[in-house]
Amino acid sequence: MAELSEVDAWLSALVENLQPAARKKMLRELAQEVRRNQQANIRLQRDPDGQG
């Protein structure tokens, strides 16, 4: 779990250093990718984590 908090801290610092327009674009693309993955899981009747 410590590794996850390190990644979270790194990503938080990265996002904070972005200009507002770049931050908005990055978060929008991330949200779209999460949505595509979830739609694929639903279509294939998989759990949210992608397991059968």
DRENTORKOL-3810 file (N, C-alpha, C; in nm, 4 decimals):
REM DRENTORKOL-3810
@n.u->0.0819; n.v->-0.1186; n.w->0.0000; ca.u->0.0000; ca.v->0.0000; ca.w->0.0000; c.u->0.0866; c.v->0.1254; c.w->0.0000
@n.u->0.2072; n.v->0.1154; n.w->0.0544; ca.u->0.2985; ca.v->0.2297; ca.w->0.0573; c.u->0.3351; c.v->0.2717; c.w->-0.0844
@n.u->0.3488; n.v->0.1728; n.w->-0.1740; ca.u->0.3806; ca.v->0.2030; ca.w->-0.3134; c.u->0.2701; c.v->0.2862; c.w->-0.3768
@n.u->0.1471; n.v->0.2549; n.w->-0.3451; ca.u->0.0337; ca.v->0.3286; ca.w->-0.4004; c.u->0.0334; c.v->0.4730; c.w->-0.3525
@n.u->0.0663; n.v->0.4961; n.w->-0.2277; ca.u->0.0700; ca.v->0.6335; ca.w->-0.1775; c.u->0.1836; c.v->0.7122; c.w->-0.2417
@n.u->0.2942; n.v->0.6448; n.w->-0.2740; ca.u->0.4042; ca.v->0.7115; ca.w->-0.3439; c.u->0.3620; c.v->0.7527; c.w->-0.4841
@n.u->0.2915; n.v->0.6651; n.w->-0.5524; ca.u->0.2426; ca.v->0.6963; ca.w->-0.6867; c.u->0.1415; c.v->0.8101; c.w->-0.6794
@n.u->0.0545; n.v->0.8061; n.w->-0.5806; ca.u->-0.0449; ca.v->0.9118; ca.w->-0.5633; c.u->0.0222; c.v->1.0473; c.w->-0.5409
@n.u->0.1243; n.v->1.0499; n.w->-0.4583; ca.u->0.1962; ca.v->1.1749; ca.w->-0.4319; c.u->0.2637; c.v->1.2255; c.w->-0.5587
@n.u->0.3225; n.v->1.1355; n.w->-0.6345; ca.u->0.3899; ca.v->1.1731; ca.w->-0.7588; c.u->0.2902; c.v->1.2299; c.w->-0.8590
@n.u->0.1755; n.v->1.1636; n.w->-0.8745; ca.u->0.0735; ca.v->1.2124; ca.w->-0.9677; c.u->0.0143; c.v->1.3449; c.w->-0.9221
@n.u->-0.0062; n.v->1.3601; n.w->-0.7937; ca.u->-0.0589; ca.v->1.4871; ca.w->-0.7414; c.u->0.0358; c.v->1.6021; c.w->-0.7738
@n.u->0.1647; n.v->1.5801; n.w->-0.7542; ca.u->0.2631; ca.v->1.6842; ca.w->-0.7852; c.u->0.2636; c.v->1.7150; c.w->-0.9347
@n.u->0.2515; n.v->1.6124; n.w->-1.0168; ca.u->0.2486; ca.v->1.6315; ca.w->-1.1616; c.u->0.1275; c.v->1.7142; c.w->-1.2032
@n.u->0.0118; n.v->1.6809; n.w->-1.1524; ca.u->-0.1114; ca.v->1.7515; ca.w->-1.1874; c.u->-0.1062; c.v->1.8966; c.w->-1.1400
@n.u->-0.0527; n.v->1.9194; n.w->-1.0217; ca.u->-0.0454; ca.v->2.0549; ca.w->-0.9683; c.u->0.0433; c.v->2.1456; c.w->-1.0529
@n.u->0.1436; n.v->2.0879; n.w->-1.1198; ca.u->0.2357; ca.v->2.1676; ca.w->-1.2003; c.u->0.1838; c.v->2.1961; c.w->-1.3406
@n.u->0.0734; n.v->2.1351; n.w->-1.3793; ca.u->0.0169; ca.v->2.1592; ca.w->-1.5114; c.u->-0.0629; c.v->2.2888; c.w->-1.5144
@n.u->-0.0653; n.v->2.3497; n.w->-1.6308; ca.u->-0.1518; ca.v->2.4659; ca.w->-1.6512; c.u->-0.2962; c.v->2.4169; c.w->-1.6454
@n.u->-0.3903; n.v->2.5040; n.w->-1.6095; ca.u->-0.5304; ca.v->2.4609; ca.w->-1.5970; c.u->-0.5847; c.v->2.3939; c.w->-1.7236
@n.u->-0.5534; n.v->2.4455; n.w->-1.8414; ca.u->-0.6049; ca.v->2.3853; ca.w->-1.9649; c.u->-0.5456; c.v->2.2460; c.w->-1.9863
@n.u->-0.4166; n.v->2.2300; n.w->-1.9594; ca.u->-0.3521; ca.v->2.0992; ca.w->-1.9748; c.u->-0.4061; c.v->1.9995; c.w->-1.8725
@n.u->-0.4304; n.v->2.0472; n.w->-1.7509; ca.u->-0.4862; ca.v->1.9613; ca.w->-1.6460; c.u->-0.6249; c.v->1.9118; c.w->-1.6864
@n.u->-0.7065; n.v->2.0043; n.w->-1.7374; ca.u->-0.8421; ca.v->1.9687; ca.w->-1.7790; c.u->-0.8385; c.v->1.8657; c.w->-1.8920
@n.u->-0.7491; n.v->1.8868; n.w->-1.9888; ca.u->-0.7371; ca.v->1.7933; ca.w->-2.1012; c.u->-0.6923; c.v->1.6556; c.w->-2.0528
@n.u->-0.5928; n.v->1.6520; n.w->-1.9655; ca.u->-0.5425; ca.v->1.5250; ca.w->-1.9161; c.u->-0.6496; c.v->1.4496; c.w->-1.8377
@n.u->-0.7211; n.v->1.5203; n.w->-1.7504; ca.u->-0.8250; ca.v->1.4548; ca.w->-1.6710; c.u->-0.9415; c.v->1.4074; c.w->-1.7582
@n.u->-0.9746; n.v->1.4843; n.w->-1.8633; ca.u->-1.0805; ca.v->1.4427; ca.w->-1.9548; c.u->-1.0400; c.v->1.3150; c.w->-2.0281
@n.u->-0.9152; n.v->1.3094; n.w->-2.0763; ca.u->-0.8681; ca.v->1.1896; ca.w->-2.1463; c.u->-0.8639; c.v->1.0693; c.w->-2.0530
@n.u->-0.8232; n.v->1.0916; n.w->-1.9299; ca.u->-0.8209; ca.v->0.9830; ca.w->-1.8324; c.u->-0.9618; c.v->0.9301; c.w->-1.8059
@n.u->-1.0560; n.v->1.0218; n.w->-1.7889; ca.u->-1.1950; ca.v->0.9819; ca.w->-1.7645; c.u->-1.2521; c.v->0.9044; c.w->-1.8837
@n.u->-1.2182; n.v->0.9476; n.w->-2.0046; ca.u->-1.2664; ca.v->0.8776; ca.w->-2.1230; c.u->-1.2096; c.v->0.7367; c.w->-2.1302
@n.u->-1.0827; n.v->0.7213; n.w->-2.0952; ca.u->-1.0208; ca.v->0.5890; ca.w->-2.0975; c.u->-1.0823; c.v->0.4972; c.w->-1.9918
@n.u->-1.1073; n.v->0.5505; n.w->-1.8735; ca.u->-1.1724; ca.v->0.4709; ca.w->-1.7680; c.u->-1.3108; c.v->0.4280; c.w->-1.8149
@n.u->-1.3826; n.v->0.5200; n.w->-1.8774; ca.u->-1.5170; ca.v->0.4867; ca.w->-1.9266; c.u->-1.5116; c.v->0.3779; c.w->-2.0328
@n.u->-1.4159; n.v->0.3884; n.w->-2.1260; ca.u->-1.4025; ca.v->0.2842; ca.w->-2.2299; c.u->-1.3732; c.v->0.1484; c.w->-2.1676
@n.u->-1.2840; n.v->0.1467; n.w->-2.0684; ca.u->-1.2511; ca.v->0.0205; ca.w->-2.0020; c.u->-1.3723; c.v->-0.0380; c.w->-1.9306
@n.u->-1.4486; n.v->0.0469; n.w->-1.8631; ca.u->-1.5663; ca.v->-0.0009; ca.w->-1.7925; c.u->-1.6731; c.v->-0.0516; c.w->-1.8896
@n.u->-1.6888; n.v->0.0173; n.w->-2.0025; ca.u->-1.7855; ca.v->-0.0281; ca.w->-2.1021; c.u->-1.7455; c.v->-0.1645; c.w->-2.1572
@n.u->-1.6160; n.v->-0.1839; n.w->-2.1801; ca.u->-1.5681; ca.v->-0.3143; ca.w->-2.2284; c.u->-1.5943; c.v->-0.4218; c.w->-2.1232
@n.u->-1.5699; n.v->-0.3913; n.w->-1.9964; ca.u->-1.5961; ca.v->-0.4883; ca.w->-1.8899; c.u->-1.7438; c.v->-0.5236; c.w->-1.8829
@n.u->-1.8295; n.v->-0.4248; n.w->-1.8985; ca.u->-1.9737; ca.v->-0.4505; ca.w->-1.8959; c.u->-2.0131; c.v->-0.5385; c.w->-2.0143
@n.u->-1.9633; n.v->-0.5029; n.w->-2.1313; ca.u->-1.9964; ca.v->-0.5787; ca.w->-2.2523; c.u->-1.9512; c.v->-0.7246; c.w->-2.2402
@n.u->-1.8342; n.v->-0.7455; n.w->-2.1806; ca.u->-1.7813; ca.v->-0.8806; ca.w->-2.1643; c.u->-1.8250; c.v->-0.9461; c.w->-2.0337
@n.u->-1.9099; n.v->-0.8777; n.w->-1.9583; ca.u->-1.9632; ca.v->-0.9248; ca.w->-1.8307; c.u->-1.8525; c.v->-0.9630; c.w->-1.7339
@n.u->-1.7578; n.v->-0.8702; n.w->-1.7180; ca.u->-1.6481; ca.v->-0.8873; ca.w->-1.6241; c.u->-1.6700; c.v->-0.7983; c.w->-1.5031
@n.u->-1.6000; n.v->-0.8322; n.w->-1.3949; ca.u->-1.6017; ca.v->-0.7491; ca.w->-1.2752; c.u->-1.5335; c.v->-0.6159; c.w->-1.3064
@n.u->-1.5570; n.v->-0.5125; n.w->-1.2259; ca.u->-1.4923; ca.v->-0.3825; ca.w->-1.2489; c.u->-1.3402; c.v->-0.3888; c.w->-1.2573
@n.u->-1.2779; n.v->-0.4862; n.w->-1.1888; ca.u->-1.1341; ca.v->-0.4974; ca.w->-1.1947; c.u->-1.0857; c.v->-0.5766; c.w->-1.3166
@n.u->-1.1788; n.v->-0.6226; n.w->-1.3998; ca.u->-1.1431; ca.v->-0.6920; ca.w->-1.5225; c.u->-1.1344; c.v->-0.8432; c.w->-1.5101
@n.u->-1.1618; n.v->-0.8953; n.w->-1.3921; ca.u->-1.1567; ca.v->-1.0402; ca.w->-1.3702; c.u->-1.2862; c.v->-1.1041; c.w->-1.4199
@n.u->-1.2753; n.v->-1.2255; n.w->-1.4707; ca.u->-1.3832; ca.v->-1.3005; ca.w->-1.5289; c.u->-1.5031; c.v->-1.3130; c.w->-1.4487
END
